[in-house]
């Protein structure tokens, strides 16, 4: 049986989102775009393009044809200021993203270093306990010396028993 849509949305399904007039920006996409622009603005290619544009602008406005921007080049200055006003925040955005990546990398490195230190300390304790345990284990030389001492004691007892037995028979 079909559900009546006039009764409202179902609780076991997510609501459909309607169209919103509010603009939505994906910060990750904006960040990637700002990094690409900042990378381009810091390249020799950009310096070449900007130099070629300025030379073209000056030659165009100093030539015998019409002068859209007279000698002080006010409009060119305005264009360069506008370009700089957009470039500075984009470069700062790219630097902030890089700083965030560096901070995450630093935290990962710090955690890895802490784990390595803990592992190293654990292994040092294990090696120390093995050294103590080996110090308490009877070595071959120790056993040989103890067996020699026991044999010497037995030889002495056998000699005393023989002496006593020979003295008793005499």
C-alpha positions as CSV (number, residue, x, y, z in Angstrom):
1,X,0.0,0.0,0.0
2,X,1.4,3.4,-1.0
3,X,2.2,5.9,1.8
4,X,0.3,9.1,1.8
5,X,2.8,11.9,1.2
6,X,0.6,14.5,2.8
7,X,1.2,13.0,6.2
8,X,4.8,14.2,6.3
9,X,8.2,12.7,6.0
10,X,9.1,9.3,7.3
11,X,11.2,9.1,10.3
12,X,13.3,6.1,9.1
13,X,14.6,8.0,6.0
14,X,16.7,11.1,5.7
15,X,14.9,14.3,4.7
16,X,15.4,15.6,1.2
17,X,17.1,18.9,1.2
18,X,15.5,21.6,-0.7
19,X,17.3,24.1,-2.9
20,X,18.9,26.9,-0.8
21,X,19.5,30.4,-2.0
22,X,22.4,30.7,0.5
23,X,25.7,30.0,-1.3
24,X,27.7,27.1,0.0
25,X,31.5,26.9,-0.3
26,X,33.6,23.8,0.2
27,X,36.5,25.0,2.3
28,X,38.7,22.2,0.9
29,X,38.0,23.2,-2.7
30,X,38.7,26.9,-2.0
31,X,41.9,26.0,-0.2
32,X,43.1,23.9,-3.0
33,X,42.3,26.7,-5.5
34,X,44.1,29.2,-3.3
35,X,47.2,27.0,-3.2
36,X,47.2,26.6,-7.0
37,X,46.9,30.3,-7.5
38,X,49.6,31.1,-4.9
39,X,51.9,28.5,-6.5
40,X,51.3,30.2,-9.8
41,X,51.9,33.7,-8.4
42,X,55.2,32.5,-7.0
43,X,56.5,31.1,-10.3
44,X,58.8,32.5,-13.0
45,X,56.0,32.0,-15.5
46,X,53.8,34.5,-13.7
47,X,56.7,37.0,-13.5
48,X,57.2,36.6,-17.3
49,X,53.5,37.0,-18.0
50,X,53.2,40.1,-15.8
51,X,56.4,41.6,-17.4
52,X,55.0,41.0,-20.9
53,X,51.6,42.5,-19.9
54,X,53.2,45.6,-18.4
55,X,55.5,46.1,-21.5
56,X,52.5,45.6,-23.8
57,X,50.5,48.1,-21.8
58,X,53.3,50.7,-21.8
59,X,54.0,50.3,-25.5
60,X,50.3,50.4,-26.3
61,X,49.8,53.7,-24.4
62,X,53.0,55.4,-25.5
63,X,52.5,54.6,-29.3
64,X,51.1,57.0,-31.9
65,X,47.6,55.6,-31.7
66,X,45.1,56.5,-29.0
67,X,46.1,56.8,-25.4
68,X,43.6,55.0,-23.1
69,X,46.0,55.4,-20.1
70,X,48.2,58.5,-20.3
71,X,51.8,58.6,-19.1
72,X,51.5,58.2,-15.3
73,X,49.6,55.0,-16.1
74,X,47.0,55.4,-13.4
75,X,44.9,52.6,-14.7
76,X,47.8,50.2,-14.9
77,X,48.7,51.1,-11.3
78,X,45.0,50.4,-10.4
79,X,45.2,47.0,-12.1
80,X,48.4,46.1,-10.4
81,X,47.0,47.2,-7.0
82,X,43.9,45.1,-7.6
83,X,46.0,42.1,-8.5
84,X,48.1,42.5,-5.4
85,X,45.0,42.9,-3.2
86,X,43.7,39.6,-4.4
87,X,47.0,37.8,-4.4
88,X,47.9,38.6,-0.8
89,X,44.9,36.9,0.9
90,X,45.2,33.9,-1.5
91,X,48.9,33.5,-0.5
92,X,47.9,33.8,3.2
93,X,45.2,31.2,2.7
94,X,47.8,28.9,1.1
95,X,50.3,29.5,3.9
96,X,47.6,28.8,6.6
97,X,46.8,25.5,4.9
98,X,50.5,24.6,4.8
99,X,50.9,25.6,8.4
100,X,47.9,23.3,9.3
101,X,49.5,20.4,7.3
102,X,52.8,21.1,9.0
103,X,51.1,21.0,12.4
104,X,49.4,17.7,11.7
105,X,52.7,16.3,10.4
106,X,54.5,17.5,13.5
107,X,51.8,15.9,15.7
108,X,52.2,12.6,13.8
109,X,55.9,12.8,14.1
110,X,55.7,13.5,17.8
111,X,53.3,10.6,18.4
112,X,55.6,8.3,16.4
113,X,58.6,9.5,18.4
114,X,56.8,8.9,21.7
115,X,55.9,5.4,20.6
116,X,59.5,4.7,19.5
117,X,60.8,6.0,22.9
118,X,58.3,3.8,24.8
119,X,59.3,0.8,22.7
120,X,63.0,1.5,23.2
121,X,62.5,1.8,27.0
122,X,60.6,-1.4,27.0
123,X,63.4,-3.2,25.1
124,X,66.0,-1.7,27.4
125,X,64.1,-3.1,30.4
126,X,63.8,-6.5,28.8
127,X,67.5,-6.6,28.0
128,X,68.3,-5.6,31.6
129,X,66.1,-8.3,33.0
130,X,67.7,-10.8,30.7
131,X,71.1,-9.7,31.9
132,X,70.0,-10.1,35.5
133,X,68.5,-13.5,34.7
134,X,71.7,-14.6,33.0
135,X,73.7,-13.5,36.0
136,X,71.7,-15.8,38.2
137,X,72.0,-18.8,35.8
138,X,74.7,-21.3,36.6
139,X,77.4,-21.2,33.9
140,X,79.4,-24.2,32.7
141,X,82.6,-23.0,34.5
142,X,80.7,-22.5,37.8
143,X,79.2,-26.0,37.5
144,X,82.7,-27.5,36.8
145,X,84.2,-25.8,39.8
146,X,81.4,-27.0,42.1
147,X,81.7,-30.5,40.8
148,X,85.5,-30.4,41.4
149,X,84.9,-29.2,44.9
150,X,82.4,-32.1,45.5
151,X,84.8,-34.6,44.0
152,X,87.6,-33.3,46.2
153,X,85.2,-33.6,49.3
154,X,84.3,-37.1,48.3
155,X,88.0,-38.0,47.8
156,X,88.7,-36.7,51.3
157,X,85.9,-38.7,52.8
158,X,86.9,-41.8,51.0
159,X,90.5,-41.3,52.2
160,X,89.3,-40.7,55.8
161,X,87.0,-43.8,55.7
162,X,90.0,-45.9,54.4
163,X,92.2,-44.5,57.1
164,X,89.7,-45.3,59.8
165,X,89.1,-48.8,58.3
166,X,92.8,-49.5,58.2
167,X,93.3,-48.2,61.7
168,X,90.4,-50.4,63.0
169,X,91.9,-53.5,61.4
170,X,95.3,-52.9,62.8
